[in-house]
Amino acid sequence: MLYSKSTKKIRDKVKQTAVSILKHEQEKISVECKSNPKKYWNYINKKTHNKVNIGDLKWEDDSGKVVIAESNKDKALALENFYRASAY
């Protein structure tokens, strides 16, 4: 993809500003961590806890029919059946 020089300069300036803001936020939290540990731990938990969604699962059932699990309940049942079958 081709970018003009002005587009690259704008992109670089935005990235530089975003990094600067993040660095400032982290420095502020590090200075306040002794007096406000709750803010520190909220930041740590926000950065370390990720919720990952499982995509649709596709497999063949016992009759050879291709089945797609789209809902969370169907995915849970599909994974339960898979691990139950592979455990024996």
N, C-alpha and C positions, 0 to 999 in steps of 0.2 A: 504494500500500500504506500503510495507516495504522499508525502506531506510537504507543504511549503515551509520555508524557513520561519515564517511568522507563526505557523501552527506549532512547530517544534518549540519555539521560544515560549509560547503560551503554555504548552503542555509541561515544559520544564519548570516554569514559574509556579504553576499550580502544584506540581509534585513537591517542589521546594517548600512552598507554603504549608502544605499538608504535613510534611515531615517536621517542619519547625513547630507547628501547633502540637503535634504528638509529643515531640521532645519536651516542649514547655509543660505539657500536662504531666508527663512522667516525672519531670524535675519537681514540680509542685507537690505531687503525691509523695515523692521520696523525702522532701523536706518536712512534710506534715505527718509522716507515718508514725512518729513517736507520740505526737499529741492527738492524732486522729487515726488509730489503727483500723477503725471500721471502714473508712474511705479507702485505705490501702487494700484491705481484703476484698472489698467490693470490686475494686479495679482488677485484682488478681483473678477473682472468680469470673468476672466478665470476660477476661481474655483467655481463660483456660477451659471453660465449659462450652463445648460445642455440641449442638444438636445436629445429628446427621440423619437425613431421611433415607430410608431404604427404597430403592427404585422398585418398579413393578417386577414381580418374579414370574418366570415362564418355565413350565416343566410339563412332562407327560405324566398323566395319571395312570392308574393300573390298567385301564382299558385302552391306553395308547392315545387318548385324546389330549391335545395340547390345551393347557389351562393357563390363564394369566391371573395372578393375584394382584389386585389393584388397591383394595382397602387394607388398612392396618390389621384387621381381624383375619382376613384371608392370608396375608403375609405371615402372620404369627402361626396360623395353622399349617401353612406350607412348610415353614422352617421347622416346626415341631415334628411334622411327619418325616421330613428329610433326616433330621438328626436321630429320630427314633429308629428309622430304618437302617441308618449307617452304624448305629451303636451295636447292632447284633450281627 
